[in-house]
Amino acid sequence: MRALELSALPSECFALPAGADDWRPLARGAAAHWLAHELARLAPLGRPACAAGFAVERADLLLGRRPVEGPPRAGDLWLDLDPEGCGVVASVRPDAARGLSIAIRRLHRLPARSELRDFYLDFAGRGRFFR
């Protein structure tokens, strides 16, 4: 396998097949692909997948899930309003100031690593939850 560009981090798995022995880095969808690995979510047959078979599209992560009515709970998926942002709810706790404190675990791209972010402080309370 050829060396991949920096945008393909955190691993060579963040690539799509582009021929017999050639791979290209994901131009988009790194966050969804990271989440697919975290959730062990394989891509549906005929859909884009990495060498290990994990999904690379956000829509594939939502198969079989419904929008959450009411407050989220740990393990729910979070999708930002932009086409790339996604993560998983790590915790939901009562908060005197806001009612709830919601922590989202997601991919921080470069340097690539998992990070916890506050739903209200870091994402301005935007996005949708799915269970």
Backbone bond lengths (Angstrom), bond angles and torsions (degrees), N, CA, C in turn:
res aa  C-N    CA-C-N  psi(-1)  N-CA   C-N-CA  omega(-1)  CA-C   N-CA-C  phi
1 M - - - 1.455 - - 1.527 108.22 -
2 R 1.329 116.57 134.05 1.462 121.18 178.35 1.518 110.67 -67.32
3 A 1.325 114.05 159.05 1.465 118.90 173.98 1.523 108.75 -65.13
4 L 1.317 116.43 141.67 1.461 120.99 -179.01 1.517 110.24 -101.10
5 E 1.310 115.31 156.70 1.456 120.79 178.87 1.521 111.09 -66.50
6 L 1.325 115.41 163.65 1.455 122.17 -178.98 1.525 112.37 -56.16
7 S 1.333 118.41 -34.35 1.463 120.98 -177.57 1.523 112.55 -66.45
8 A 1.324 117.40 -11.83 1.460 120.61 -178.21 1.525 112.63 -83.98
9 L 1.316 118.21 -4.74 1.455 119.93 -179.45 1.521 110.54 -57.63
10 P 1.294 122.16 153.11 1.450 127.32 17.70 1.522 115.71 -90.87
11 S 1.309 120.50 -4.49 1.453 118.50 179.41 1.507 109.90 -154.14
12 E 1.318 115.77 170.88 1.457 119.94 178.63 1.519 112.09 -67.04
13 C 1.319 116.81 -12.36 1.456 120.58 177.06 1.522 110.61 -67.68
14 F 1.300 118.72 -19.98 1.459 122.10 -179.42 1.526 109.17 -81.30
15 A 1.334 114.68 56.17 1.450 121.71 -177.75 1.523 109.14 -148.40
16 L 1.314 114.43 158.50 1.458 121.57 178.33 1.517 109.71 -116.61
17 P 1.326 118.43 147.69 1.457 119.84 177.57 1.527 110.63 -64.08
18 A 1.332 116.40 138.32 1.469 121.67 179.40 1.523 109.75 -130.69
19 G 1.303 116.84 34.65 1.460 120.55 -178.36 1.510 109.82 135.54
20 A 1.324 115.93 -168.27 1.465 122.11 -174.70 1.530 112.97 -52.04
21 D 1.304 117.79 -65.27 1.469 121.35 -179.15 1.515 111.47 -122.43
22 D 1.307 117.63 24.94 1.459 121.34 -175.79 1.524 109.64 -113.57
23 W 1.313 115.82 145.01 1.456 122.21 179.39 1.515 108.46 -133.25
24 R 1.318 116.25 150.58 1.455 120.70 174.42 1.523 108.54 -124.59
25 P 1.341 116.70 144.24 1.467 119.03 179.94 1.517 111.06 -66.76
26 L 1.318 115.56 153.44 1.465 120.33 176.72 1.523 108.94 -63.63
27 A 1.315 116.74 124.12 1.465 120.45 176.15 1.524 110.18 -77.07
28 R 1.311 115.80 -28.50 1.461 122.43 177.65 1.529 106.84 -151.92
29 G 1.301 116.15 167.00 1.456 119.47 175.28 1.510 115.92 90.03
30 A 1.337 118.05 9.33 1.465 119.20 -179.73 1.526 111.08 -60.16
31 A 1.327 117.51 -40.07 1.465 120.34 -179.58 1.525 110.92 -64.76
32 A 1.321 116.91 -42.62 1.466 120.51 178.74 1.523 110.40 -66.39
33 H 1.320 116.43 -38.54 1.463 119.54 -179.92 1.530 110.97 -67.47
34 W 1.322 116.67 -41.93 1.472 120.69 176.29 1.531 108.98 -58.78
35 L 1.340 116.47 -44.65 1.459 120.80 -179.27 1.529 111.11 -64.86
36 A 1.323 117.85 -37.17 1.466 121.17 177.20 1.524 110.21 -60.10
37 H 1.322 117.20 -40.74 1.470 120.29 176.52 1.525 110.49 -65.61
38 E 1.327 116.48 -43.62 1.471 120.91 -179.70 1.528 111.18 -59.82
39 L 1.320 116.25 -38.78 1.463 121.93 -176.83 1.528 112.95 -94.49
40 A 1.332 116.68 -0.25 1.473 122.77 -176.66 1.528 110.35 55.27
41 R 1.339 115.65 45.16 1.472 122.10 -176.87 1.528 109.85 -99.04
42 L 1.327 115.80 105.35 1.457 121.00 177.43 1.529 109.88 -74.05
43 A 1.320 115.86 151.59 1.457 120.50 177.64 1.523 109.49 -73.01
44 P 1.331 117.34 142.04 1.463 119.67 174.22 1.532 110.15 -61.66
45 L 1.296 116.50 153.60 1.455 122.32 179.92 1.530 110.80 -53.15
46 G 1.319 116.11 129.95 1.456 121.21 178.42 1.514 114.79 85.90
47 R 1.323 118.09 -2.24 1.470 122.00 179.81 1.522 109.54 -99.55
48 P 1.345 118.04 157.95 1.469 120.37 179.55 1.525 111.41 -57.64
49 A 1.330 115.48 138.11 1.461 121.64 -179.15 1.522 109.41 -148.86
50 C 1.317 115.93 158.48 1.461 121.37 174.22 1.529 108.51 -81.73
51 A 1.322 115.90 -178.71 1.466 120.58 -179.26 1.524 111.79 -60.14
52 A 1.344 117.35 -29.89 1.461 121.13 179.81 1.526 112.22 -85.59
53 G 1.336 117.95 -3.53 1.455 121.49 177.01 1.513 115.57 92.77
54 F 1.343 117.78 5.17 1.460 120.35 -178.67 1.526 111.68 -82.10
55 A 1.325 115.56 148.73 1.465 123.17 -177.81 1.527 111.33 -61.28
56 V 1.323 115.30 153.04 1.458 120.93 174.68 1.530 111.93 -124.93
57 E 1.315 117.42 -2.46 1.461 121.79 -179.03 1.526 110.58 -111.24
58 R 1.334 116.37 138.30 1.463 120.63 178.77 1.522 111.96 -58.96
59 A 1.308 117.14 -39.61 1.465 120.76 -178.12 1.527 110.91 -58.49
60 D 1.325 117.89 -34.35 1.464 120.77 -179.87 1.522 112.13 -69.75
61 L 1.323 117.08 -24.89 1.465 120.72 177.25 1.527 111.44 -73.11
62 L 1.324 116.51 -23.24 1.459 120.98 -175.93 1.523 113.91 -88.61
63 L 1.319 117.37 -8.91 1.464 119.67 -179.25 1.527 110.27 -56.55
64 G 1.320 116.10 126.65 1.459 121.65 179.98 1.521 114.22 82.86
65 R 1.322 118.08 1.80 1.470 121.49 178.76 1.526 109.41 -108.91
66 R 1.326 114.43 154.99 1.470 121.00 178.77 1.524 108.99 -123.54
67 P 1.339 116.61 153.54 1.466 118.77 174.69 1.530 110.54 -58.38
68 V 1.297 116.35 142.80 1.467 122.24 179.95 1.517 109.06 -81.92
69 E 1.313 115.66 129.26 1.461 122.12 172.34 1.519 105.81 -99.48
70 G 1.310 117.22 122.93 1.451 120.63 -177.09 1.520 110.77 92.39
71 P 1.318 117.22 -166.95 1.467 120.12 -175.79 1.531 111.89 -70.13
72 P 1.340 116.13 147.50 1.458 119.39 176.95 1.523 110.59 -74.90
73 R 1.326 116.15 172.11 1.462 121.29 173.12 1.536 107.82 -138.16
74 A 1.309 115.73 164.66 1.462 120.91 -178.69 1.524 109.96 -54.14
75 G 1.319 115.93 135.20 1.458 121.95 -179.59 1.518 113.80 98.94
76 D 1.334 117.86 -16.04 1.461 120.41 176.31 1.530 109.29 -68.70
77 L 1.327 116.65 153.11 1.462 121.33 174.54 1.507 109.58 -86.81
78 W 1.329 116.42 146.02 1.456 122.84 174.41 1.518 107.24 -120.33
79 L 1.335 116.62 131.34 1.452 123.19 173.66 1.511 108.42 -120.81
80 D 1.322 115.15 128.16 1.455 121.29 176.73 1.525 108.61 -73.09
81 L 1.306 116.54 169.74 1.452 120.51 177.88 1.522 111.58 -75.00
82 D 1.344 117.84 -21.93 1.463 119.68 176.04 1.531 108.90 -76.59
83 P 1.323 118.82 165.63 1.471 119.89 -175.05 1.528 114.57 -75.96
84 E 1.322 119.23 -6.76 1.461 121.27 -174.95 1.527 114.57 -109.28
85 G 1.318 118.17 -37.75 1.462 121.56 -171.03 1.514 114.38 -66.56
86 C 1.324 115.56 130.32 1.457 121.02 175.11 1.514 108.98 -161.32
87 G 1.313 115.70 161.34 1.449 121.27 179.32 1.520 109.28 -173.86
88 V 1.319 114.41 -170.69 1.453 120.47 179.75 1.528 108.01 -125.79
89 V 1.318 116.36 141.08 1.458 120.88 179.07 1.528 108.04 -68.91
90 A 1.327 115.84 120.06 1.467 121.16 -179.72 1.521 111.10 -87.05
91 S 1.339 116.14 -38.27 1.464 119.39 179.65 1.522 110.29 -159.64
92 V 1.322 114.63 153.93 1.462 122.87 174.61 1.521 105.80 -134.76
93 R 1.342 115.44 120.87 1.470 120.00 -177.83 1.526 109.87 -132.97
94 P 1.327 116.62 151.43 1.468 118.79 173.94 1.528 110.00 -61.74
95 D 1.325 115.86 144.13 1.461 121.61 179.31 1.522 107.47 -138.77
96 A 1.318 117.35 125.71 1.461 121.29 -175.89 1.528 112.07 -61.23
97 A 1.325 118.13 -37.29 1.460 120.64 -176.08 1.528 113.05 -79.38
98 R 1.342 117.79 -39.33 1.468 120.61 -172.92 1.519 113.73 -111.94
99 G 1.286 117.62 -8.17 1.462 121.15 -174.83 1.518 110.69 94.42
100 L 1.347 116.86 -51.30 1.461 122.33 177.56 1.518 110.16 -135.62
101 S 1.296 114.93 147.34 1.462 122.14 169.81 1.525 106.03 -113.32
102 I 1.333 116.32 120.36 1.464 121.49 -176.36 1.523 108.83 -117.81
103 A 1.336 116.35 119.83 1.464 121.40 177.55 1.522 108.94 -100.79
104 I 1.330 115.60 130.53 1.459 123.03 179.75 1.524 109.04 -110.68
105 R 1.340 116.23 128.20 1.473 120.38 174.03 1.516 106.66 -97.85
106 R 1.331 115.61 127.32 1.460 120.65 -177.03 1.517 110.52 -148.69
107 L 1.320 115.66 176.57 1.460 121.75 179.13 1.511 109.84 -87.38
108 H 1.314 116.13 127.05 1.468 122.27 167.50 1.513 104.23 -95.21
109 R 1.332 117.99 118.69 1.469 120.78 -168.03 1.522 114.83 -65.44
110 L 1.286 119.65 -63.62 1.465 119.54 -174.34 1.517 109.77 -128.88
111 P 1.293 119.66 118.52 1.457 125.16 -4.18 1.529 110.09 -70.99
112 A 1.313 116.05 138.70 1.456 122.04 -173.94 1.522 111.06 -66.25
113 R 1.330 114.48 125.55 1.464 120.80 177.56 1.523 108.28 -168.23
114 S 1.294 115.54 160.36 1.451 121.36 174.68 1.523 108.02 -79.19
115 E 1.318 116.93 141.16 1.461 120.21 178.28 1.517 110.10 -140.71
116 L 1.314 115.82 152.39 1.469 122.59 173.60 1.517 107.94 -100.02
117 R 1.338 116.37 131.34 1.456 121.17 178.57 1.522 108.73 -130.41
118 D 1.331 115.81 152.82 1.452 121.86 179.17 1.530 109.59 -86.88
119 F 1.314 116.30 126.97 1.455 122.24 -176.70 1.533 111.81 -57.65
120 Y 1.318 117.66 -41.86 1.456 120.27 -176.49 1.524 112.30 -84.44
121 L 1.317 117.76 -43.78 1.461 120.21 -177.08 1.532 112.60 -74.85
122 D 1.323 117.22 -43.02 1.460 120.15 -174.56 1.527 114.23 -91.66
123 F 1.325 117.55 -26.58 1.461 120.93 -177.76 1.525 112.44 -118.22
124 A 1.325 116.65 10.24 1.473 122.61 177.72 1.535 112.33 54.33
125 G 1.323 116.65 28.13 1.464 120.73 177.78 1.516 114.06 67.41
126 R 1.324 117.33 21.41 1.470 119.08 -178.99 1.523 110.95 -101.61
127 G 1.291 115.26 154.58 1.448 121.52 -179.90 1.525 110.49 118.10
128 R 1.326 114.94 179.41 1.467 120.74 -178.69 1.522 109.61 -131.23
129 F 1.315 114.64 153.97 1.466 121.34 178.79 1.531 109.78 -110.94
130 F 1.336 115.38 147.47 1.460 121.70 -179.86 1.513 108.97 -135.23
131 R 1.323 116.51 143.82 1.466 122.66 -179.84 1.514 108.58 -125.14
